[in-house]
Amino acid sequence: MRSIMKKMFLLSVLLFTSPGLMADEFFDGFSADKINSTVYVIHGPRELPTAANRGFMNNPAFIIADKSVVVVDPGSSHHSGVMVLREIKKITDKPVSHIFNTHVHGDHWLANEIIKQRYPSVEIIADPRMIKKAKAGAAQTWLDNMLTMTEGATKGTKIAYPDTAVSDGKQLKVAGLNFNIHSVGIAHSDTDIMIEYVEGSTFFTGDNVGYLRILRMSDGSFRDVIKALDRAISLKKKHYIPGHGPSGDVKIVQSQREYFNILYTQVEKYYEEGLEDFEMKPMIEKALSEYKDWDGFDEELGKHISLAKLEVEKAEFE
């Protein structure tokens, strides 16, 4: 009997400490921050996806319209989508009518499916390049990667693709509100849109901006992301919502632009002097010392220098 009781106890411990079953408890630690009278953001952790954070690391946001709710980047998993719906429910009983996805990286949009399951008629909006890439295999790759990185914590997440394509310059009315779409070349990726919510004087940058978080650029272009941020700054909005890190005013965009500008111009300078990427790193690290405490700085700086050097080399032939 004692042996049976011990086995039952161990089984209960395993069941209730497994990542999947503990996910709800983890997500209970997050709530939506009110940005203005209609915009709310759930600011996620700034570290990379792990079992501990259940793969949640972005900034899901939602906008309360007259008759419905508009969601921007609901997150990386079934569980983060449940969290978004929970936070919406705290504020309003209005249905979710639209979802914007800023780019193809799965930490931002794999939660689409749980919202679509709850609201089958929801319209999911993204760049046509994002839709094409997602359907060509990027979605499944991200689903698999998240499952691996979180040691199974995102299990149960399914894919719900965007169904409405929008590109740079598109002006659209969504849920009775006015939105402008901005996309500049490749930027953080070749699937980006930035979303300007006119009435709320709010700008969603996607991963073109991370504040207090250095973001990967393996799918992007430093020159184009600087152009994208120049446009974001020129709009002079009251509120800027980054893909990762705290929201704020235009200063968070200016800070990100300064990082990219210092990095690229320094790489360009040392490349012209004949230095290899590893040789220029100490000087560039010193030039970027203001950012040394940002999450991901140590992990990403060397990669950024190598990528920027490749871009500088490519620019010579343009």
C-alpha positions as CSV (number, residue, x, y, z in Angstrom):
1,M,0.0,0.0,0.0
2,R,2.8,2.4,0.9
3,S,4.5,1.7,-2.5
4,I,1.2,2.4,-4.3
5,M,0.7,5.7,-2.4
6,K,4.2,6.8,-3.2
7,K,3.7,6.1,-6.9
8,M,0.5,8.0,-6.9
9,F,2.2,11.0,-5.2
10,L,5.0,11.0,-7.7
11,L,2.5,10.8,-10.6
12,S,0.6,13.8,-9.2
13,V,3.8,15.8,-8.9
14,L,4.8,15.0,-12.5
15,L,1.3,15.9,-13.7
16,F,1.0,19.2,-11.9
17,T,4.6,20.4,-12.6
18,S,4.6,19.6,-16.3
19,P,5.1,22.8,-18.5
20,G,1.8,22.3,-20.3
21,L,-0.3,22.0,-17.2
22,M,1.4,24.8,-15.4
23,A,1.0,27.2,-18.3
24,D,-2.2,28.8,-17.0
25,E,-0.5,29.5,-13.6
26,F,2.4,31.2,-15.4
27,F,0.2,33.3,-17.6
28,D,-1.8,34.4,-14.6
29,G,1.2,36.6,-13.7
30,F,0.6,38.9,-16.7
31,S,-2.1,41.6,-17.2
32,A,-2.9,44.2,-19.8
33,D,-1.4,47.7,-19.3
34,K,-3.7,50.5,-20.4
35,I,-1.9,52.7,-22.9
36,N,-4.7,55.1,-23.6
37,S,-8.6,55.0,-23.6
38,T,-8.7,52.2,-26.2
39,V,-5.3,50.5,-26.4
40,Y,-4.0,47.8,-24.0
41,V,-0.7,45.9,-24.1
42,I,0.4,42.8,-22.3
43,H,4.2,43.3,-22.0
44,G,5.9,39.9,-22.2
45,P,9.2,38.7,-20.9
46,R,12.3,39.9,-22.8
47,E,14.3,36.7,-22.9
48,L,14.2,34.1,-25.7
49,P,11.6,31.3,-25.6
50,T,12.2,28.7,-22.9
51,A,10.3,26.1,-20.9
52,A,10.2,28.6,-18.0
53,N,8.5,31.4,-20.0
54,R,6.4,28.9,-22.1
55,G,7.6,30.6,-25.2
56,F,5.9,33.9,-24.3
57,M,8.2,36.9,-25.1
58,N,6.3,39.4,-27.2
59,N,3.8,42.3,-26.6
60,P,0.3,41.2,-27.5
61,A,-2.0,44.2,-27.8
62,F,-5.6,44.9,-28.3
63,I,-7.8,47.9,-29.2
64,I,-11.4,48.3,-28.0
65,A,-13.5,49.6,-30.8
66,D,-17.2,50.5,-30.7
67,K,-18.6,47.0,-31.4
68,S,-15.6,44.7,-31.4
69,V,-11.9,44.3,-30.5
70,V,-8.9,44.4,-32.7
71,V,-5.8,42.3,-31.6
72,V,-2.2,42.9,-32.7
73,D,0.3,40.0,-32.4
74,P,-1.5,37.7,-29.9
75,G,1.7,35.7,-29.2
76,S,3.4,32.4,-29.7
77,S,1.0,29.7,-28.5
78,H,-2.4,28.4,-27.6
79,H,-1.7,29.5,-24.0
80,S,-0.8,33.1,-24.8
81,G,-3.9,33.3,-26.9
82,V,-6.0,32.2,-23.9
83,M,-4.3,34.9,-21.9
84,V,-5.1,37.6,-24.4
85,L,-8.8,36.5,-24.5
86,R,-8.8,36.5,-20.7
87,E,-7.4,40.0,-20.5
88,I,-9.9,41.2,-23.1
89,K,-12.8,39.6,-21.1
90,K,-11.8,41.6,-18.0
91,I,-12.5,44.8,-19.9
92,T,-15.2,44.1,-22.4
93,D,-17.6,41.4,-23.7
94,K,-17.2,42.6,-27.3
95,P,-16.0,39.9,-29.8
96,V,-12.6,40.0,-31.5
97,S,-13.3,40.9,-35.1
98,H,-9.7,41.4,-36.5
99,I,-6.2,40.3,-35.8
100,F,-3.1,42.1,-37.2
101,N,0.1,40.0,-37.6
102,T,3.2,42.2,-37.9
103,H,5.6,39.5,-39.5
104,V,6.2,35.8,-40.0
105,H,8.2,35.1,-36.8
106,G,6.0,32.7,-34.8
107,D,6.5,34.2,-31.4
108,H,4.1,36.9,-32.6
109,W,1.2,35.1,-34.3
110,L,0.9,31.4,-33.5
111,A,-1.8,32.3,-31.0
112,N,-4.1,33.2,-33.9
113,E,-5.7,29.8,-33.8
114,I,-7.2,29.9,-30.3
115,I,-8.8,33.3,-31.1
116,K,-10.1,32.1,-34.4
117,Q,-11.5,29.0,-32.6
118,R,-13.4,31.3,-30.2
119,Y,-14.4,33.8,-32.9
120,P,-14.6,31.8,-36.2
121,S,-15.4,34.9,-38.4
122,V,-12.3,36.8,-37.2
123,E,-10.3,38.4,-40.1
124,I,-6.5,38.0,-39.8
125,I,-4.5,40.7,-41.6
126,A,-0.8,40.5,-42.6
127,D,1.7,41.4,-45.4
128,P,1.3,39.1,-48.5
129,R,4.9,38.1,-48.1
130,M,4.2,36.9,-44.6
131,I,1.2,34.9,-45.7
132,K,3.1,33.3,-48.6
133,K,6.1,32.3,-46.4
134,A,3.9,31.0,-43.6
135,K,2.0,28.7,-45.9
136,A,5.3,27.6,-47.6
137,G,6.6,26.1,-44.4
138,A,7.7,28.9,-42.1
139,A,4.6,28.4,-39.9
140,Q,5.3,24.7,-39.3
141,T,9.0,25.4,-38.8
142,W,8.2,28.0,-36.1
143,L,5.6,25.6,-34.5
144,D,8.3,22.9,-34.3
145,N,11.0,25.3,-33.1
146,M,8.8,26.7,-30.3
147,L,7.9,23.2,-29.2
148,T,11.6,22.3,-29.0
149,M,12.8,25.5,-27.3
150,T,10.1,25.3,-24.6
151,E,10.5,21.6,-24.1
152,G,6.9,20.9,-25.0
153,A,5.3,23.8,-23.2
154,T,3.6,25.1,-26.4
155,K,2.0,21.7,-27.2
156,G,-1.5,22.0,-28.5
157,T,-0.8,25.1,-30.5
158,K,-2.2,24.9,-34.1
159,I,-1.7,27.1,-37.1
160,A,-4.3,29.7,-38.3
161,Y,-3.0,31.6,-41.3
162,P,-3.7,35.3,-42.0
163,D,-6.4,35.6,-44.7
164,T,-6.2,39.3,-45.7
165,A,-3.2,40.8,-47.3
166,V,-2.1,44.4,-46.8
167,S,0.9,46.3,-48.1
168,D,2.7,49.6,-47.6
169,G,0.5,52.6,-48.0
170,K,-2.8,50.7,-47.5
171,Q,-5.4,52.7,-45.6
172,L,-8.2,50.7,-44.1
173,K,-11.1,50.9,-41.8
174,V,-11.2,48.1,-39.3
175,A,-13.9,47.8,-36.7
176,G,-14.9,51.4,-37.5
177,L,-11.4,52.6,-36.8
178,N,-8.7,54.0,-39.2
179,F,-5.4,52.2,-39.7
180,N,-2.5,53.0,-42.0
181,I,0.0,50.3,-43.0
182,H,3.7,51.0,-43.3
183,S,6.3,48.6,-44.8
184,V,9.8,49.6,-45.9
185,G,11.8,47.1,-47.8
186,I,13.1,44.2,-45.7
187,A,13.6,45.9,-42.3
188,H,13.5,43.3,-39.4
189,S,12.3,40.7,-41.9
190,D,11.0,40.6,-45.5
191,T,7.5,40.2,-44.2
192,D,7.0,43.2,-41.9
193,I,4.2,45.6,-41.5
194,M,4.0,48.5,-39.0
195,I,0.5,49.6,-38.0
196,E,-0.6,53.1,-37.4
197,Y,-3.8,53.4,-35.4
198,V,-4.9,56.9,-36.3
199,E,-7.6,57.8,-33.7
200,G,-5.4,56.4,-30.9
201,S,-2.2,58.2,-32.1
202,T,-0.6,54.8,-31.6
203,F,2.1,53.0,-33.7
204,F,2.8,49.3,-33.5
205,T,6.3,48.8,-34.8
206,G,6.5,45.0,-34.7
207,D,10.1,43.8,-34.3
208,N,11.5,46.8,-36.1
209,V,11.8,48.1,-32.5
210,G,12.8,46.2,-29.4
211,Y,13.3,48.3,-26.3
212,L,15.7,47.0,-23.7
213,R,16.0,43.9,-25.9
214,I,18.4,43.4,-28.8
215,L,16.5,41.6,-31.5
216,R,18.0,39.2,-34.1
217,M,18.5,40.5,-37.6
218,S,19.2,37.3,-39.6
219,D,16.2,37.9,-41.8
220,G,16.6,41.6,-42.1
221,S,18.4,44.6,-43.4
222,F,20.1,47.3,-41.3
223,R,19.7,50.0,-44.0
224,D,16.0,49.2,-44.5
225,V,15.2,49.0,-40.8
226,I,16.7,52.4,-40.3
227,K,14.5,53.7,-43.1
228,A,11.5,52.1,-41.4
229,L,12.3,53.7,-38.1
230,D,12.8,57.1,-39.8
231,R,9.3,56.8,-41.1
232,A,7.9,55.8,-37.7
233,I,9.6,58.7,-36.0
234,S,8.4,61.2,-38.7
235,L,4.7,60.3,-37.9
236,K,5.1,61.8,-34.4
237,K,2.7,59.5,-32.7
238,K,2.0,59.8,-28.9
239,H,2.4,56.1,-28.2
240,Y,4.8,53.5,-29.7
241,I,4.4,49.8,-29.0
242,P,7.5,47.8,-29.7
243,G,7.6,44.1,-30.6
244,H,9.5,43.4,-27.3
245,G,10.1,45.5,-24.2
246,P,8.3,48.4,-22.6
247,S,6.1,50.7,-24.7
248,G,6.7,54.5,-24.7
249,D,6.9,57.6,-26.7
250,V,9.0,58.3,-29.8
251,K,12.2,58.1,-27.7
252,I,12.1,54.3,-27.7
253,V,12.1,54.3,-31.5
254,Q,15.0,56.8,-31.6
255,S,17.0,54.7,-29.3
256,Q,16.6,51.6,-31.5
257,R,17.5,53.6,-34.6
258,E,20.6,54.9,-32.9
259,Y,21.7,51.4,-32.1
260,F,21.3,50.3,-35.8
261,N,22.9,53.5,-37.1
262,I,26.0,53.2,-34.9
263,L,26.4,49.6,-35.6
264,Y,26.1,49.9,-39.4
265,T,28.2,53.0,-39.8
266,Q,30.9,51.6,-37.5
267,V,31.0,48.3,-39.5
268,E,31.1,50.3,-42.7
269,K,34.1,52.4,-41.4
270,Y,36.1,49.4,-40.2
271,Y,35.3,47.4,-43.3
272,E,36.8,50.2,-45.4
273,E,39.9,50.0,-43.2
274,G,40.2,46.3,-44.0
275,L,39.2,44.8,-40.7
276,E,37.5,41.5,-40.3
277,D,34.3,41.3,-38.2
278,F,36.0,39.8,-35.2
279,E,38.7,42.5,-35.3
280,M,36.2,45.3,-35.3
281,K,34.0,43.9,-32.6
282,P,35.8,45.4,-29.5
283,M,35.6,49.0,-30.9
284,I,31.9,48.6,-31.9
285,E,31.1,47.1,-28.5
286,K,32.6,50.2,-26.9
287,A,30.6,52.5,-29.3
288,L,27.4,50.7,-28.3
289,S,28.2,50.6,-24.5
290,E,24.9,52.4,-23.8
291,Y,23.1,49.2,-24.9
292,K,25.3,46.7,-23.0
293,D,22.7,45.9,-20.4
294,W,19.9,45.3,-22.9
295,D,18.7,41.6,-23.0
296,G,20.4,39.8,-25.9
297,F,23.3,42.2,-26.3
298,D,26.1,39.7,-25.7
299,E,24.3,37.0,-27.8
300,E,23.4,39.2,-30.8
301,L,26.2,41.8,-31.2
302,G,28.7,39.5,-32.9
303,K,26.0,38.2,-35.2
304,H,24.8,41.7,-36.0
305,I,28.4,42.8,-36.9
306,S,28.8,39.8,-39.3
307,L,25.4,40.5,-40.9
308,A,26.1,44.2,-41.3
309,K,29.5,43.4,-42.9
310,L,27.8,41.2,-45.4
311,E,25.3,44.0,-46.1
312,V,28.2,46.5,-46.6
313,E,29.9,44.2,-49.0
314,K,26.7,43.7,-50.9
315,A,26.1,47.5,-51.1
316,E,29.4,47.9,-53.0
317,F,27.8,46.1,-56.0
318,E,24.5,48.0,-56.1
